Amino acid sequence: MPWTAQRIIRELERPRADRRPLMRRIQAEVSTGVLCSALMLTENKHTRLLVTTIVARRCDPAAIDTLLGVSDDSDDAVRQEVAYAIGKIFGYVADPPPEHERGRVLSHLLTWWKTETYSGARSMLAQTLALIGDRSAYPVLVAAASDDDPSVRRQAMWLLARLDSRSVQQPRVRSDCCDHGRNGRSGDN
C-alpha cells in the first residue's frame, strides 16, 4: 500500500510501544511532499511533532514553506522542532538554499523571534538564526544573551562566540548530516 498523508497520520496515531522503527521506515520511504501534506493535515499535536521530527531528519529545502507555515503551531514542542528543522536545512547540508531563500526565511524567523514565548523554541530559533549565518541576526543573538531564561542565554552566548570566531560564515557540513543525535528534544516515540 503506498504512503499517503492519511496513512502516515493513521500509522503514527496507532498505539505502539515504540514508534522509532515506523518513523525510520517513513523517513526512508516517503517523499518530503507527502510528509508536508501529513503535517498540514493532522490535528493531533503529537503526530505533528513526530512528522516534524521526520522532516527535520530529511534536511530537505523542499519543506521550507511548510515549516514556515506551521511555525505558529499552538504546541510549544512542535514550534521548537520546526525551528530545529529549518536550522538543519540551512546548516547541515552541502548545498543550502540559495541566498534569496535565506533572506526570506531569515525575515520570517526574525518576526517569529519577536513573538515566541517558549524558551525551548527561542533557544532553537537562536541556533537557527546563527546557522543561517547572516549578520542581521547578530543583534537578536546579542539580545538573547540577556534573555530571562538561562537556557536561551547560554545558547545565545555560545552561538555568539561561534559566530565571532568564524565571522558569520556558513557552518561546516556534518558528515552524518541529518540523522545525528537529538540533544534531549522530544519527538521519537
C-alpha positions in Angstrom: 0.0 0.0 0.0 1.5 3.4 -1.0 2.2 6.0 1.6 -0.3 8.9 1.7 -0.6 11.7 4.2 -3.6 10.0 5.7 -1.8 6.7 6.0 1.2 8.4 7.8 -1.2 10.0 10.2 -3.1 6.8 10.8 0.1 4.8 11.4 1.7 7.4 13.7 -1.5 7.7 15.7 -2.0 3.9 16.2 -0.9 2.9 19.7 2.5 1.3 19.8 5.2 0.7 22.3 7.9 2.1 20.1 7.4 4.3 17.1 11.0 4.6 16.2 11.1 1.7 13.6 7.9 3.2 12.0 9.5 6.6 11.9 12.7 5.3 10.3 10.6 3.5 7.7 8.5 6.6 6.9 11.7 8.6 6.6 13.2 6.2 4.2 10.1 5.5 2.1 8.0 8.7 2.0 8.6 11.8 -0.1 9.0 15.2 1.6 5.9 16.4 -0.2 3.7 13.7 1.3 5.3 14.3 4.7 4.5 18.0 4.4 0.9 17.2 3.5 0.6 15.0 6.6 2.0 17.8 8.7 -0.6 20.2 7.4 -3.5 17.7 7.7 -3.1 16.3 11.2 -4.8 17.9 14.1 -3.0 15.8 16.7 -0.2 17.7 18.2 1.9 14.6 19.0 1.6 13.5 15.3 2.6 17.0 14.2 5.7 16.7 16.4 6.6 13.2 15.0 6.1 14.3 11.4 8.2 17.5 12.0 10.9 15.3 13.5 11.0 13.1 10.4 11.1 16.3 8.2 14.0 17.6 10.3 16.0 14.5 9.7 15.5 14.9 6.0 17.1 18.4 5.8 15.2 18.9 2.6 14.8 22.5 1.4 11.5 21.5 -0.3 10.0 21.5 3.2 10.8 25.2 4.0 7.4 26.7 3.0 5.5 24.1 5.0 7.8 24.6 8.0 7.3 28.3 7.9 3.6 27.8 7.6 3.5 25.8 10.9 5.9 28.0 12.8 3.0 29.4 14.7 1.7 26.0 15.8 -0.2 26.0 19.1 2.2 23.4 20.6 5.5 24.5 22.1 7.4 21.3 21.2 6.2 21.5 17.6 7.4 25.1 17.2 10.8 24.1 18.8 11.1 21.2 16.3 10.1 23.4 13.4 12.9 25.8 14.3 15.3 22.9 14.6 14.3 21.6 11.1 14.8 24.9 9.5 18.2 25.2 11.1 19.2 21.8 9.8 18.1 22.8 6.3 20.5 25.8 6.3 23.3 24.5 8.5 23.7 20.8 7.8 23.5 20.3 4.1 26.2 20.6 1.5 24.0 22.7 -0.7 21.9 25.0 1.4 19.0 27.0 -0.1 20.0 29.9 -2.3 20.6 33.5 -1.0 17.1 34.8 -1.9 15.6 31.9 0.1 17.8 32.6 3.1 16.7 36.3 3.2 13.0 35.3 3.0 13.4 32.7 5.8 15.6 35.0 7.9 12.9 37.7 7.7 10.3 35.2 8.9 12.5 33.9 11.7 13.2 37.4 12.9 9.5 38.2 13.1 8.8 34.8 14.8 11.5 35.6 17.4 9.6 38.8 18.4 6.5 36.8 19.4 7.9 33.4 20.6 7.5 33.0 24.3 8.5 29.3 24.8 12.2 29.2 25.9 12.8 25.9 24.1 11.7 27.3 20.8 13.5 30.6 21.5 16.7 28.7 22.1 16.3 26.7 18.9 15.5 29.9 17.0 18.7 31.4 18.2 20.6 28.4 16.9 18.8 28.5 13.6 19.5 32.2 13.2 23.2 31.5 13.7 23.1 28.6 11.3 21.7 30.9 8.6 24.8 32.9 9.2 23.5 36.4 8.3 24.9 39.4 10.2 21.4 40.9 10.5 20.6 38.1 13.1 23.6 39.3 15.3 21.6 41.9 17.3 18.9 39.3 18.1 21.6 36.9 19.4 23.1 39.7 21.5 19.7 40.5 23.0 19.1 36.8 23.6 22.3 36.7 25.6 20.3 38.7 28.2 17.1 36.6 27.9 15.2 35.9 31.1 15.6 32.2 30.5 19.1 30.7 31.3 18.9 28.1 28.6 18.3 30.8 25.9 21.1 32.9 27.4 23.6 30.0 27.4 22.7 29.1 23.8 23.0 32.7 22.6 26.3 33.2 24.3 27.7 30.0 22.8 26.4 31.0 19.4 27.8 34.5 19.6 31.2 33.0 20.4 31.0 30.7 17.4 29.9 33.5 15.1 32.6 35.8 16.3 35.2 33.0 15.8 34.2 32.4 12.2 33.0 35.9 11.2 29.5 34.7 10.4 30.2 32.1 7.7 28.3 29.0 6.9 29.0 26.2 9.4 30.8 23.1 8.3 28.6 20.3 7.0 28.5 17.4 9.3 29.4 14.1 7.7 26.4 12.4 9.4 24.2 15.2 8.2 20.6 14.9 9.3 20.5 11.7 11.4 22.6 12.9 14.3 21.5 12.8 17.9 18.5 14.6 19.3 20.2 16.6 22.2 17.3 15.7 24.5 14.4 17.0 22.5 11.3 15.0 22.3 9.9 13.5 19.1 10.9 9.9 18.6 8.3 8.0 20.5 
